[in-house]
Amino acid sequence: MDNLLGEFVGTMVLMVFGCGVNANMTLAKCYGRGGGWICTTTGWCFAVVMGVYTSVALGAPQADINPSVTIAKTLAGVYTWDQFAATSIVQILGGILGAIIVYLAYLPHWAETEGSKLGVFSTANACGNQMTGFLGEFIATFFLMFGIWCIFSKGVQGSIGLAPGFGPYLVGCLIWALGLSLGGCTGYAMNAARDLGPRIAHAILPIPDKGDGNWGYAWVPVVAPLCGGVAAYVVSSALGII
């Protein structure tokens, strides 16, 4: 139960800080409006760090806060498939709650902002079709999970060594690097809970002039990251990193 609570609240915190920076960069009359991609990627970097520490503090020491990470660890034997399903569900629910909190925090700004608000909550392909979006999300998530396993590998621990508790900072830097390098294609969801949870919140919240939820694309940031996590497990296992 502590594990599920940690994953739920940790993912909620991830969304509060992550969707929060999106809102600050996007919504009218916000001080951060137009801050740009550097601000967005930096905000998501710290969102992951805070989500991980929250998850650990509440009894989820693995702090996945991402079904793509959880499915890779399931293949590695860390979870059963029932545990994967339960963990993924609470991660998505945490994503919904976090997005609702952001909606409340920016309550007066929605009516002041013209046009679709979906970009505050969810991702989309910047150029091309669904399959190029799938490819972009697959590649980004592959390097997310591959990078996580490299950071915590026995080789790194044996030759460099990490101070206790320092790993999440490096994962945050990994998220930052992925946003700066590969994020421009699709908004680098890399996480079904990060995209699907807020997309559901967008659908149910009374946001003025919010536009549609682009549900035709919604499968991409769910399926592609899961496939990327699986591929990262296969390659990392073959290379002896795990």
C-alpha positions as semicolon CSV with decimal commas, in nm:
position;residue;x (nm);y (nm);z (nm)
1;M;0,000;0,000;0,000
2;D;0,285;0,244;0,082
3;N;0,434;0,171;-0,258
4;L;0,109;0,265;-0,434
5;L;0,061;0,575;-0,218
6;G;0,415;0,690;-0,297
7;E;0,366;0,637;-0,669
8;F;0,030;0,819;-0,660
9;V;0,149;1,125;-0,469
10;G;0,488;1,132;-0,641
11;T;0,322;1,141;-0,983
12;M;0,084;1,409;-0,859
13;V;0,379;1,625;-0,754
14;L;0,546;1,562;-1,092
15;M;0,237;1,697;-1,265
16;V;0,195;1,997;-1,035
17;F;0,546;2,119;-1,114
18;G;0,549;1,999;-1,477
19;C;0,206;2,109;-1,597
20;G;0,256;2,410;-1,373
21;V;0,554;2,530;-1,572
22;N;0,358;2,469;-1,893
23;A;0,078;2,687;-1,760
24;N;0,317;2,960;-1,650
25;M;0,479;2,968;-1,995
26;T;0,147;2,960;-2,182
27;L;-0,144;3,131;-2,007
28;A;-0,221;3,499;-2,051
29;K;-0,120;3,742;-1,775
30;C;0,123;3,491;-1,620
31;Y;0,462;3,637;-1,532
32;G;0,636;3,348;-1,704
33;R;0,444;3,372;-2,032
34;G;0,674;3,329;-2,331
35;G;0,966;3,213;-2,116
36;G;1,062;2,960;-2,380
37;W;1,184;2,605;-2,411
38;I;1,477;2,643;-2,170
39;C;1,237;2,735;-1,890
40;T;1,004;2,449;-1,982
41;T;1,275;2,183;-1,984
42;T;1,426;2,315;-1,662
43;G;1,087;2,308;-1,493
44;W;1,029;1,948;-1,594
45;C;1,377;1,854;-1,473
46;F;1,298;1,977;-1,123
47;A;0,946;1,832;-1,144
48;V;1,095;1,485;-1,182
49;V;1,339;1,537;-0,894
50;M;1,062;1,653;-0,660
51;G;0,830;1,374;-0,774
52;V;1,096;1,112;-0,706
53;Y;1,178;1,242;-0,359
54;T;0,810;1,263;-0,271
55;S;0,752;0,908;-0,388
56;V;1,043;0,778;-0,181
57;A;0,934;0,975;0,126
58;L;0,591;0,811;0,112
59;G;0,713;0,454;0,089
60;A;0,794;0,386;-0,278
61;P;1,175;0,353;-0,280
62;Q;1,187;0,272;-0,652
63;A;1,001;0,599;-0,734
64;D;0,909;0,513;-1,092
65;I;0,631;0,774;-1,135
66;N;0,614;0,650;-1,494
67;P;0,457;0,330;-1,638
68;S;0,740;0,311;-1,893
69;V;0,990;0,272;-1,610
70;T;0,760;0,030;-1,430
71;I;0,716;-0,198;-1,732
72;A;1,092;-0,214;-1,786
73;K;1,142;-0,308;-1,421
74;T;0,863;-0,566;-1,450
75;L;1,055;-0,735;-1,731
76;A;1,362;-0,723;-1,505
77;G;1,170;-0,909;-1,234
78;V;1,119;-0,620;-0,992
79;Y;0,739;-0,637;-1,022
80;T;0,476;-0,893;-1,108
81;W;0,238;-0,805;-1,391
82;D;-0,041;-0,749;-1,139
83;Q;0,184;-0,503;-0,957
84;F;0,266;-0,333;-1,287
85;A;-0,104;-0,285;-1,359
86;A;-0,184;-0,150;-1,011
87;T;0,118;0,082;-1,011
88;S;0,039;0,218;-1,356
89;I;-0,321;0,289;-1,259
90;V;-0,226;0,490;-0,950
91;Q;0,038;0,678;-1,153
92;I;-0,229;0,783;-1,404
93;L;-0,466;0,881;-1,122
94;G;-0,186;1,089;-0,970
95;G;-0,142;1,256;-1,308
96;I;-0,511;1,349;-1,314
97;L;-0,500;1,498;-0,964
98;G;-0,183;1,695;-1,032
99;A;-0,334;1,849;-1,344
100;I;-0,650;1,943;-1,153
101;I;-0,437;2,120;-0,892
102;V;-0,264;2,319;-1,168
103;Y;-0,605;2,415;-1,306
104;L;-0,703;2,550;-0,963
105;A;-0,373;2,731;-0,913
106;Y;-0,419;2,920;-1,242
107;L;-0,796;2,951;-1,212
108;P;-0,839;3,314;-1,330
109;H;-0,600;3,273;-1,623
110;W;-0,795;3,023;-1,834
111;A;-1,067;3,269;-1,931
112;E;-0,802;3,532;-2,010
113;T;-0,626;3,304;-2,261
114;E;-0,757;3,262;-2,614
115;G;-0,743;2,935;-2,801
116;S;-0,678;2,575;-2,704
117;K;-0,534;2,506;-2,359
118;L;-0,444;2,144;-2,429
119;G;-0,071;2,219;-2,449
120;V;-0,069;2,297;-2,077
121;F;-0,179;1,942;-2,007
122;S;-0,066;1,708;-2,284
123;T;0,179;1,665;-2,571
124;A;0,145;1,658;-2,948
125;N;0,363;1,597;-3,251
126;A;0,515;1,927;-3,363
127;C;0,562;1,813;-3,723
128;G;0,452;1,508;-3,919
129;N;0,203;1,231;-3,850
130;Q;0,125;0,989;-3,571
131;M;0,394;0,743;-3,677
132;T;0,670;1,005;-3,668
133;G;0,534;1,106;-3,328
134;F;0,554;0,742;-3,222
135;L;0,915;0,722;-3,339
136;G;1,010;1,038;-3,151
137;E;0,850;0,920;-2,827
138;F;0,997;0,572;-2,865
139;I;1,351;0,703;-2,910
140;A;1,325;0,956;-2,625
141;T;1,187;0,695;-2,383
142;F;1,446;0,440;-2,487
143;F;1,723;0,681;-2,388
144;L;1,538;0,773;-2,069
145;M;1,530;0,415;-1,945
146;F;1,871;0,329;-2,088
147;G;2,014;0,634;-1,911
148;I;1,848;0,545;-1,580
149;W;1,997;0,197;-1,589
150;C;2,338;0,338;-1,675
151;I;2,323;0,585;-1,385
152;F;2,239;0,312;-1,134
153;S;2,447;0,036;-1,294
154;K;2,705;-0,165;-1,103
155;G;2,973;-0,031;-1,334
156;V;2,900;0,330;-1,243
157;Q;2,855;0,249;-0,877
158;G;3,180;0,055;-0,873
159;S;3,400;0,302;-1,060
160;I;3,248;0,637;-0,962
161;G;3,007;0,575;-0,678
162;L;2,709;0,795;-0,602
163;A;2,643;0,957;-0,269
164;P;2,319;0,827;-0,116
165;G;2,021;1,021;-0,249
166;F;2,215;1,181;-0,535
167;G;2,073;0,958;-0,808
168;P;1,746;1,151;-0,851
169;Y;1,942;1,467;-0,931
170;L;2,115;1,284;-1,215
171;V;1,782;1,151;-1,339
172;G;1,657;1,511;-1,336
173;C;1,958;1,610;-1,546
174;L;1,876;1,324;-1,781
175;I;1,521;1,457;-1,821
176;W;1,663;1,804;-1,883
177;A;1,904;1,672;-2,146
178;L;1,631;1,474;-2,320
179;G;1,406;1,780;-2,331
180;L;1,682;1,993;-2,481
181;S;1,795;1,732;-2,733
182;L;1,493;1,521;-2,832
183;G;1,197;1,699;-2,675
184;G;1,123;1,939;-2,957
185;C;0,965;1,671;-3,176
186;T;0,673;1,567;-2,955
187;G;0,706;1,748;-2,623
188;Y;0,882;1,437;-2,481
189;A;0,599;1,283;-2,278
190;M;0,793;0,955;-2,228
191;N;0,529;0,869;-1,969
192;A;0,168;0,753;-2,010
193;A;0,078;0,897;-1,669
194;R;0,230;1,233;-1,762
195;D;0,021;1,259;-2,080
196;L;-0,294;1,051;-2,032
197;G;-0,366;1,167;-1,677
198;P;-0,360;1,541;-1,759
199;R;-0,541;1,477;-2,090
200;I;-0,827;1,318;-1,893
201;A;-0,821;1,614;-1,652
202;H;-0,843;1,852;-1,949
203;A;-1,148;1,661;-2,074
204;I;-1,340;1,680;-1,745
205;L;-1,243;2,027;-1,621
206;P;-1,463;2,331;-1,702
207;I;-1,189;2,519;-1,887
208;P;-1,318;2,806;-2,104
209;D;-1,249;2,769;-2,477
210;K;-1,031;2,468;-2,407
211;G;-1,048;2,301;-2,747
212;D;-1,064;1,929;-2,808
213;G;-0,840;1,671;-2,645
214;N;-0,673;1,550;-2,967
215;W;-0,772;1,197;-2,869
216;G;-0,672;1,060;-3,207
217;Y;-0,309;1,119;-3,107
218;A;-0,352;1,019;-2,740
219;W;-0,242;0,657;-2,796
220;V;0,103;0,768;-2,911
221;P;0,238;0,902;-2,576
222;V;0,094;0,593;-2,407
223;V;0,205;0,309;-2,634
224;A;0,533;0,448;-2,770
225;P;0,690;0,511;-2,425
226;L;0,592;0,161;-2,308
227;C;0,757;0,016;-2,619
228;G;1,064;0,235;-2,558
229;G;1,090;0,106;-2,204
230;V;1,071;-0,254;-2,324
231;A;1,339;-0,191;-2,589
232;A;1,567;-0,029;-2,331
233;Y;1,534;-0,337;-2,112
234;V;1,624;-0,567;-2,402
235;V;1,929;-0,365;-2,505
236;S;2,048;-0,297;-2,149
237;S;2,021;-0,667;-2,067
238;A;2,210;-0,766;-2,380
239;L;2,490;-0,520;-2,296
240;G;2,511;-0,639;-1,936
241;I;2,416;-0,304;-1,787
242;I;2,134;-0,450;-1,578
